[in-house]
Amino acid sequence: MKTRGKSKSKTRGKSKTRSKSKTRGKSKTRSKSKTVNIVNKCSNGLKYFIRETANNKETHIILMVGTGGVNEGGHSGIAHLLEHLLFTGTKEFSTSQSLVEGIEKYGASINAYTGHQVTCYHIRCHHSKLSKLFTILSEMIKETNIDNYRVQNEKKIVANEIYYRQDKTKQNINKQVFSHLMKNTVYEDLVIGTEKTLKNMEKYHINAFLVSQYRPENMVVGVVGRLGDNTSTSIINQIKKEFNIPQKTPIRDTITVNPLMIHYDFNENDYKYKEYKKALDYYNKVNKNGDGVQKTIHKKINWGYKNIATNSKQVYVNLVFLCKGIKEAILDDILCKNVEDTIKDYLDLGMHSKLFDIIRESHFLTYNIGCSISRYSHFGLFIIRYNMMDDNDSIRKSIELVFDIIKKLKTELLEEKVIKSIDIKNINRSKSRNFDVLNVGIKKCEHILFNNITTRLFKNNYYTKPLTDKKSKRTSGKSGEGSVKRNTRGNSRRLPQKSSKSQKSSKSKSKSKSKSKTDDLVTNKEIRDYSNILFNPKKMGLVIASPKSISARDISYSELVRLL
C-alpha cells in the first residue's frame, strides 16, 4: 500500500495521457502473459488439459474416461448405468440430493453423457469456485457409495430413460440406422442398453467395470474457460492431489489393483468376491486388444441398401459415407484446414446451402435436410439425412438430386468466391454467437485421450495452438519474430523479421495478409480431390426408414449408385 501511494504522488505532475497509455500497454502484456494453454500428463499416466479463454465468463471442468459401449462385452448398458450411479452419493454427500445441492449452492451445474468410446462428466462454474468443485468431482469418481439398493433403484430410472428415448422417433431411427451399419461389431448394441441386459447386472459387475476401465492412463481432466486468480500451477497441483495416486500399492491376491479406484475393489473376504474376480478378468480380457479391434472396424461396416420398418408417417433417408476418425483428423485440426468440414458446410450451412436450395426450395421434396459428421477414434461417418413423404418416385428423385450435387463436387471445381463465402459466413456466425467453450473443450479432450501427446507433432503444434472451434478457424494471432506459420502442405517455415524501411514493411504486411487468407482457405482442387475419396460408392450406405416396405428395386438402387 505504501509503494502505491508514492508512485501516485510522483506521477501526478505528469500528463494523464502518458500515464494512461503506459498502463494500457502494461495491461495488454499482462493479459497475454497470463494466457494458459497446457497439455501434459501425471506420473501415473493421467492426461490433463488447461486452456484459458478470458472472453468467457464461465469455467468448465471436464473429466473424460476412454470407456463406453464398445468396452462392455456382453453387459450392454453397464457404462451408462455406472454414469448414473456416480451421481447417487459419496462419503461426504450421502444422497444424490445432497450431492447436487453441494454443487449447485456454488451456482454451478453438472452433467454427464456416455458414448460408444467415452464417458464424460463436466461441471460449469465460476472460476472462484474451481477448487471446491474439483474436490467434489474427484470424490464422485473415487468414492461413490455403490450398494445393491442404489443399483436396483437406478436400473428403474434407466429403464424409464430407454422408453423415453424410444418415443423420440427421429432419435430412435438414427440409432437403428447406426446399429444396422455397425452390425456384428462392438458398436452394434445401444449405449443405453436394454431392460434384459440391465436385469442381469449386479453390484460386482459394476465395481469390476469401474476398476478395469476408470484407470488414470485412460482418463483426461480438462479445465477450460476463464481461470481468474487460479494459476496453472495451482490447477496442476490440484489435479495431481486428486488424481495422481501413486502406483506403488499392495496387490491383493492375483488382482491388479487400480490405486485410483481402490474404494471399489473387493477384498478376499467380501461377499461375492469370486464373482467380482471373474467379472474383472472378463473386462480386462474384453479390452486387452481394444485398439487392435478399433483399427479394423471400418472394414466391417455394412454398406449398401437397407430398409428399416418404422411407425412414423414419413420416410427418413440416410446416406452414409466413411470419413476420417479422431486420430486422423487431428492433423486437420492443427493446420486449421479441414476439407471435410468445408464440404459439409457447402452442402449444409444455413438456408442458402446447396442441399437446402436444391432439395427443398427448388423441388419441394423435404422440410428438413442436413449433414453431420460423427467421429470415433479410428473412423468417422459423414451422414446426409432428410425426411419426406412416403412416395417411391419422390424418394428416387431426391436421391438422384443429392447424387448429382455430389457428382459435381467430384468432377468440377468450385468457384473460389463460393469457398470464400462459406469462410466469411462462418467468421460472421462466430462473431454473432457465444463461443461454445464446453463443446470445443470436449473435442480437445477427445483428441488428447486418443492420441500420443508425447510425439513431436503434438508437442510442437497442439500445445501452443489457440483454443478455437471450426466456426472461427483463423485465431492464430499476430505472427511476429520467431513465430511458425503453416503453408498448405503442412510444412513449417520461419517468418522473416520486419524490415527497417517503412515501404518494405508495408508491402510485406499486405503480402503476408493476402497469403495468410489464401493459405487458411481450402482450395477447390483439394475439395474435388477429397470428394472422390469421401463419396466412394463402395463405402456408402443408403438406409431408408419407412412405414411400408421399400425394396432396392422399388427405387432402382443399382441404377442410382451408377450416378456416382
DRENDO-169007 format. One line per 3 residues: number of its first residue (from 0); their letters; for each residue z, x, y of C-alpha. Coordinates in steps of 0.001 Angstrom, whole numbers. Layout:
<robas>
NUM = a = Z/X/Y  ...
</robas>
This chain:
<robas>
0 = mkt = 0/0/0  768/2871/2388  -2545/4577/1907
3 = rgk = -4349/1285/2620  -2552/957/5960  -3501/4484/7019
6 = sks = -7134/4047/6169  -7311/844/8220  -5848/2466/11339
9 = ktr = -8316/5328/11125  -11394/3190/10745  -10525/555/13358
12 = gks = -12065/2549/16171  -15318/2978/14286  -18144/459/14250
15 = ktr = -17685/-2568/11977  -21253/-2488/10774  -20901/1016/9433
18 = sks = -17699/233/7545  -19295/-2889/6061  -22349/-1013/4886
21 = ktr = -20170/1627/3281  -18033/-840/1412  -21083/-2764/300
24 = gks = -22644/362/-1121  -19424/1214/-2927  -19069/-2244/-4416
27 = ktr = -22582/-2079/-5821  -21975/1223/-7526  -18667/-31/-8884
30 = sks = -20188/-3138/-10390  -22899/-1056/-12045  -20411/1387/-13484
33 = ktv = -18298/-1491/-14810  -21173/-2938/-16876  -20276/-2632/-20535
36 = niv = -22748/-2515/-23447  -21270/-1106/-26646  -22254/-1295/-30313
39 = nkc = -20131/611/-32806  -18007/257/-35933  -14431/880/-37057
42 = sng = -13401/3353/-39741  -13199/518/-42306  -16851/-432/-41676
45 = lky = -16346/-3444/-39372  -19028/-3509/-36660  -18338/-4658/-33116
48 = fir = -20454/-5544/-30111  -19221/-5762/-26499  -21536/-6804/-23682
51 = eta = -20620/-7778/-20143  -22701/-10322/-18220  -20981/-10604/-14848
54 = nnk = -23080/-13613/-13745  -21424/-15844/-16365  -18073/-17489/-15769
57 = eth = -17065/-17763/-19413  -16328/-15220/-22124  -17212/-15676/-25800
60 = iil = -15508/-14146/-28820  -17812/-14198/-31856  -16801/-13357/-35405
63 = mvg = -19730/-13325/-37814  -19458/-12837/-41572  -22502/-11954/-43682
66 = tgg = -21985/-14718/-46206  -23262/-18245/-46683  -25151/-20460/-49082
69 = vne = -27005/-17600/-50786  -23751/-15936/-51861  -22166/-18893/-53663
72 = ggh = -23635/-18689/-57147  -23023/-21991/-58927  -20462/-23221/-56376
75 = sgi = -22792/-24657/-53738  -20913/-25522/-50533  -17910/-23219/-51001
78 = ahl = -18735/-21100/-47911  -18873/-24259/-45794  -15653/-25656/-47296
81 = leh = -13914/-22334/-46584  -15089/-22504/-42951  -13351/-25906/-42699
84 = llf = -10165/-24664/-44374  -9706/-21796/-41917  -9062/-24451/-39255
87 = tgt = -6201/-26116/-41180  -3304/-23947/-40016  -1822/-20440/-40142
90 = kef = 1628/-18852/-40393  2307/-19359/-36691  379/-22651/-36345
93 = sts = 1397/-24681/-39376  -1116/-27537/-38909  -4707/-27903/-37720
96 = qsl = -3447/-29915/-34724  -1060/-27173/-33595  -3773/-24535/-34116
99 = veg = -6298/-26361/-31948  -3608/-27113/-29363  -2687/-23418/-29281
102 = iek = -6322/-22624/-28410  -7097/-25498/-26050  -3965/-25036/-23919
105 = yga = -5688/-21921/-22535  -8726/-24004/-21516  -10678/-22594/-24448
108 = sin = -12766/-24253/-27160  -13522/-23144/-30704  -16307/-23994/-33130
111 = ayt = -17963/-22621/-36263  -21031/-23028/-38441  -22193/-21970/-41891
114 = ghq = -25782/-20980/-42651  -27591/-19593/-45669  -26679/-15997/-44828
117 = vtc = -23927/-16087/-42200  -20712/-17901/-41328  -19856/-17703/-37640
120 = yhi = -16691/-18535/-35675  -16796/-18481/-31872  -14350/-19154/-29027
123 = rch = -15307/-19891/-25437  -12601/-18936/-22953  -11697/-17426/-19576
126 = hsk = -11597/-13637/-19562  -7898/-13624/-18586  -7027/-15282/-21941
129 = lsk = -9161/-12977/-24077  -6308/-11023/-25666  -4257/-14095/-26674
132 = lft = -7243/-15897/-28200  -8316/-12758/-30044  -4949/-12768/-31805
135 = ils = -5269/-16446/-32754  -8790/-15974/-34153  -7753/-12965/-36237
138 = emi = -4773/-14925/-37587  -7121/-17783/-38557  -9271/-15395/-40554
141 = ket = -6479/-13321/-42111  -3524/-15676/-42561  -4609/-19281/-43059
144 = nid = -2332/-21251/-45365  -4686/-22420/-48113  -2917/-24689/-50608
147 = nyr = -4124/-27271/-53119  -3102/-30185/-50891  -5232/-28929/-47996
150 = vqn = -8150/-28118/-50264  -8275/-31682/-51644  -7978/-33259/-48185
153 = ekk = -10674/-31041/-46710  -13016/-31964/-49578  -12820/-35593/-48387
156 = iva = -13808/-34576/-44849  -16775/-32516/-46093  -17889/-35417/-48354
159 = nei = -17978/-37650/-45273  -19983/-34993/-43434  -22528/-34950/-46294
162 = yyr = -23113/-38711/-45943  -23192/-38436/-42144  -25955/-35819/-42257
165 = qdk = -27928/-37749/-44873  -28115/-40676/-42428  -29869/-38437/-39895
168 = tkq = -33446/-38968/-41060  -35189/-36113/-39284  -32489/-33561/-40095
171 = nin = -32375/-34683/-43716  -36163/-34394/-44053  -36096/-30870/-42602
174 = kqv = -33543/-29875/-45260  -35657/-31417/-48035  -38709/-29514/-46787
177 = fsh = -36775/-26241/-46815  -35316/-26926/-50286  -38836/-27517/-51657
180 = lmk = -40212/-24321/-50117  -37284/-22282/-51466  -37115/-23934/-54903
183 = ntv = -35872/-21636/-57695  -34395/-19197/-55160  -30864/-18689/-53818
186 = yed = -31905/-20696/-50728  -32668/-23890/-52652  -29213/-25505/-52557
189 = lvi = -27926/-27185/-49411  -25365/-25123/-47497  -23104/-28160/-47160
192 = gte = -23005/-28644/-50944  -22799/-31923/-52850  -19977/-34194/-53961
195 = ktl = -20383/-32883/-57518  -20052/-29205/-56554  -17112/-29971/-54250
198 = knm = -15162/-31647/-57073  -15358/-28519/-59223  -13870/-26199/-56563
201 = eky = -10252/-25111/-56876  -7977/-23010/-54694  -8519/-19877/-56795
204 = hin = -12328/-20215/-56279  -11849/-20304/-52510  -9428/-17362/-52411
207 = afl = -11696/-15291/-54660  -14725/-16082/-52493  -12784/-15138/-49348
210 = vsq = -11556/-11808/-50736  -15000/-10883/-52090  -17004/-11918/-49015
213 = yrp = -14843/-11513/-45904  -14856/-7739/-46147  -14767/-5640/-42955
216 = enm = -18098/-3925/-43749  -19629/-7411/-43999  -18402/-8578/-40585
219 = vvg = -19275/-8255/-36886  -16974/-9000/-33962  -18736/-9675/-30660
222 = vvg = -17367/-10127/-27127  -19930/-11286/-24577  -19799/-12694/-21064
225 = rlg = -17511/-11897/-18144  -14875/-9344/-19056  -12874/-9466/-15814
228 = dnt = -10000/-6990/-15868  -10496/-6285/-19571  -11829/-2776/-20105
231 = sts = -13997/-1771/-23037  -11170/470/-24255  -8634/-2371/-24266
234 = iin = -11040/-4673/-26148  -11888/-1989/-28732  -8196/-1252/-29228
237 = qik = -7505/-4916/-29885  -10423/-5191/-32332  -9022/-2195/-34223
240 = kef = -5490/-3559/-34083  -6507/-6952/-35522  -9275/-5959/-37944
243 = nip = -9222/-2211/-38692  -6791/-2436/-41608  -6560/901/-43493
246 = qkt = -8367/1033/-46817  -5548/3011/-48481  -3804/10/-50010
249 = pir = -2346/-170/-53547  -4688/-1700/-56119  -3234/-4396/-58354
252 = dti = -4302/-4241/-61970  -8122/-3960/-62135  -8829/-5984/-58995
255 = tvn = -10014/-4027/-55962  -8050/-5497/-53087  -9706/-6214/-49758
258 = plm = -6948/-4941/-47403  -8109/-7189/-44553  -7699/-10290/-46738
261 = ihy = -4634/-9235/-48733  -2913/-12503/-47706  -5286/-14397/-50036
264 = dfn = -5130/-12017/-53001  -3481/-13285/-56199  -694/-11374/-57924
267 = end = -442/-10985/-61685  2496/-13403/-61713  692/-16047/-59646
270 = yky = -313/-19374/-61162  -3926/-19269/-62408  -4202/-15508/-61889
273 = key = -6643/-15176/-64801  -8935/-17859/-63342  -8785/-16107/-59947
276 = kka = -9681/-12749/-61502  -12600/-14344/-63364  -13880/-16023/-60174
279 = ldy = -13544/-12760/-58211  -15539/-10854/-60829  -18149/-13628/-60760
282 = ynk = -18656/-13494/-56961  -18771/-9707/-56990  -21454/-9874/-59680
285 = vnk = -23442/-12533/-57763  -23532/-10360/-54653  -23940/-6966/-56303
288 = ngd = -27726/-6964/-55939  -27837/-9267/-52911  -30017/-7025/-50724
291 = gvq = -32464/-6387/-53569  -32846/-10135/-54162  -33456/-10780/-50456
294 = kti = -36273/-8231/-50309  -38375/-10221/-52788  -37541/-13775/-51634
297 = hkk = -40777/-14143/-49622  -42778/-13704/-52852  -41081/-16748/-54415
300 = inw = -41691/-19281/-51622  -43528/-22392/-52874  -46637/-22503/-50709
303 = gyk = -49261/-25236/-50946  -49123/-29019/-50634  -46122/-31245/-51353
306 = nia = -45403/-34921/-50663  -41756/-35995/-50305  -40656/-39639/-50508
309 = tns = -38605/-40975/-47586  -37245/-44334/-46408  -38482/-43693/-42881
312 = kqv = -41174/-45899/-41335  -43031/-42837/-40082  -44705/-39822/-41662
315 = yvn = -43299/-36344/-40976  -45832/-33491/-41166  -44569/-29919/-41634
318 = lvf = -46885/-26896/-41504  -45047/-23722/-42536  -46192/-20079/-42342
321 = lck = -44480/-16801/-43310  -43348/-14652/-40368  -41026/-11719/-39600
324 = gik = -37367/-11628/-40610  -34433/-10316/-38576  -34770/-6747/-39879
327 = eai = -38467/-6582/-38990  -38227/-8482/-35685  -35621/-6148/-34197
330 = ldd = -38296/-3691/-33022  -39980/-6513/-31060  -36606/-7338/-29534
333 = ilc = -36093/-3715/-28468  -39549/-3485/-26893  -39298/-6976/-25302
336 = knv = -42753/-7710/-26748  -42629/-10457/-29346  -46118/-11649/-30276
339 = edt = -44715/-14443/-32468  -42762/-15877/-29548  -45832/-15740/-27301
342 = ikd = -47912/-17609/-29908  -45111/-20155/-30292  -44913/-20623/-26508
345 = yld = -48681/-21081/-26279  -48525/-23825/-28901  -45263/-25421/-27739
348 = lgm = -43737/-24704/-24313  -43314/-27903/-22357  -45706/-30824/-21929
351 = hsk = -48555/-28534/-20885  -48597/-26708/-24230  -51662/-26702/-26482
354 = lfd = -50291/-28850/-29298  -48841/-31470/-26940  -52024/-31569/-24887
357 = iir = -54425/-31951/-27848  -52497/-33922/-30480  -50589/-36289/-28206
360 = esh = -52271/-36533/-24797  -55922/-36267/-25888  -55843/-38033/-29275
363 = flt = -52637/-40130/-29073  -51653/-39288/-32659  -47962/-38472/-32208
366 = yni = -44994/-38962/-29933  -43175/-35730/-30720  -44637/-32358/-31762
369 = gcs = -43252/-28847/-31621  -42842/-25355/-33112  -39828/-23413/-34292
372 = isr = -39107/-20024/-35860  -36309/-19686/-38423  -35356/-16096/-39212
375 = ysh = -33404/-14736/-42167  -32624/-11103/-42966  -35894/-10251/-44781
378 = fgl = -38261/-13121/-43943  -38923/-15853/-41403  -40633/-19241/-41267
381 = fii = -42988/-20310/-38456  -42980/-24132/-38512  -45134/-26750/-36757
384 = ryn = -43569/-30224/-37024  -44593/-33682/-35839  -44171/-37328/-36803
387 = mmd = -46810/-40078/-36730  -47870/-43460/-38107  -48448/-43867/-41837
390 = dnd = -52249/-43702/-41913  -54127/-41197/-44098  -57141/-40879/-41781
393 = sir = -54876/-40167/-38782  -52865/-37642/-40776  -56010/-35812/-41826
396 = ksi = -57352/-35902/-38258  -54111/-34460/-36844  -54110/-31579/-39349
399 = elv = -57782/-30840/-38548  -56924/-30619/-34837  -53958/-28293/-35461
402 = fdi = -56087/-26077/-37709  -58815/-25991/-35053  -56288/-24690/-32485
405 = ikk = -55074/-22054/-34965  -58647/-21067/-35861  -59400/-20352/-32205
408 = lkt = -56303/-18167/-31954  -57598/-16175/-34934  -61173/-15771/-33709
411 = ell = -61160/-15960/-29907  -59367/-14001/-27185  -57043/-15982/-24932
414 = eek = -57699/-15630/-21230  -55278/-13264/-19504  -54371/-15948/-16976
417 = vik = -53141/-18151/-19850  -50846/-15377/-21121  -49588/-14708/-17587
420 = sid = -48928/-18413/-17018  -46755/-18517/-20181  -44817/-15494/-18925
423 = ikn = -44379/-16952/-15415  -43250/-20287/-16886  -40617/-18510/-18965
426 = inr = -39362/-16477/-15996  -39106/-19561/-13753  -37350/-21508/-16506
429 = sks = -34786/-18740/-16919  -34104/-18863/-13156  -33576/-22625/-13121
432 = rnf = -31367/-22804/-16237  -27965/-21414/-17137  -28105/-18257/-19215
435 = dvl = -27056/-19188/-22755  -24911/-16142/-23377  -23397/-17547/-26589
438 = nvg = -26676/-18044/-28461  -28002/-14694/-27283  -24736/-13049/-28340
441 = ikk = -25013/-14682/-31777  -28574/-13371/-32092  -27372/-9845/-31243
444 = ceh = -24578/-10118/-33819  -27149/-11084/-36479  -29248/-8032/-35601
447 = ilf = -26200/-5782/-35811  -24997/-7359/-39069  -28287/-6954/-40942
450 = nni = -29299/-3539/-39615  -28066/24/-39932  -26607/735/-36485
453 = ttr = -26375/4489/-37151  -30155/5012/-37044  -31672/6861/-34091
456 = lfk = -33870/3871/-33196  -30852/1589/-32971  -28719/4080/-31029
459 = nny = -31383/5113/-28508  -32564/1597/-27727  -30219/-1169/-28768
462 = ytk = -27013/350/-27441  -28362/560/-23907  -30693/-2445/-23854
465 = plt = -29558/-5192/-21445  -28380/-8458/-22960  -31274/-10854/-22459
468 = dkk = -32972/-13773/-24116  -36637/-14331/-24821  -36974/-16505/-21703
471 = skr = -36114/-13620/-19364  -37735/-10646/-21012  -38018/-8174/-18149
474 = tsg = -34451/-7329/-17186  -34529/-3573/-17658  -33603/-2903/-14017
477 = ksg = -34816/-35/-11845  -36429/2851/-13626  -35188/5895/-11778
480 = egs = -34928/9546/-12702  -34340/10200/-16385  -34856/6586/-17486
483 = vkr = -37004/5818/-20503  -39868/3338/-20352  -41743/1889/-23331
486 = ntr = -45501/1536/-23459  -47390/-985/-25563  -47387/1296/-28615
489 = gns = -43616/1682/-28551  -43633/5420/-27664  -41150/6542/-25024
492 = rrl = -42111/8620/-22028  -40109/10102/-19162  -40816/8710/-15720
495 = pqk = -41618/11306/-13045  -39274/11900/-10111  -40107/10314/-6757
498 = ssk = -42398/12353/-4522  -41023/13612/-1231  -44032/12274/682
501 = sqk = -43826/8608/1649  -47524/7894/994  -47413/9208/-2576
504 = ssk = -44184/7393/-3314  -45563/4053/-2075  -48687/4490/-4213
507 = sks = -46692/5443/-7284  -44432/2409/-6713  -47365/-1/-6614
510 = ksk = -48912/1620/-9692  -45668/1574/-11675  -45100/-2101/-10763
513 = sks = -48551/-3126/-11935  -48208/-1045/-15090  -44777/-2457/-15931
516 = ktd = -46095/-6026/-15622  -49060/-5399/-17916  -47006/-3292/-20340
519 = dlv = -44477/-6091/-20810  -47100/-8747/-21448  -48537/-9268/-24897
522 = tnk = -52293/-8663/-24841  -54879/-11194/-26006  -56065/-8746/-28674
525 = eir = -52511/-8462/-30052  -52321/-12267/-30199  -55656/-12570/-32012
528 = dys = -54867/-9783/-34496  -51414/-11073/-35305  -52646/-14694/-35603
531 = nil = -54829/-13532/-38504  -51707/-12170/-40218  -49422/-15081/-39348
534 = fnp = -51724/-18005/-40134  -52655/-16909/-43636  -53778/-19948/-45703
537 = kkm = -52499/-18240/-48881  -48998/-18149/-47383  -48981/-21637/-45901
540 = glv = -47048/-24739/-46886  -48004/-28302/-45950  -45123/-30668/-46682
543 = ias = -45511/-34345/-45761  -42550/-36730/-45946  -43771/-40338/-46109
546 = pks = -42624/-43842/-47146  -45544/-44160/-49594  -47136/-41571/-51838
549 = isa = -49826/-39368/-50249  -51658/-37077/-52652  -53517/-33895/-51725
552 = rdi = -56760/-35748/-52494  -55862/-38550/-50038  -56031/-36137/-47119
555 = sys = -58633/-33762/-48638  -56177/-30875/-48611  -58512/-28302/-50185
558 = elv = -61160/-29006/-47520  -58576/-28715/-44756  -57445/-25294/-45979
561 = rll = -61026/-24014/-45751  -60912/-24690/-41999  -58501/-21766/-41648
</robas>
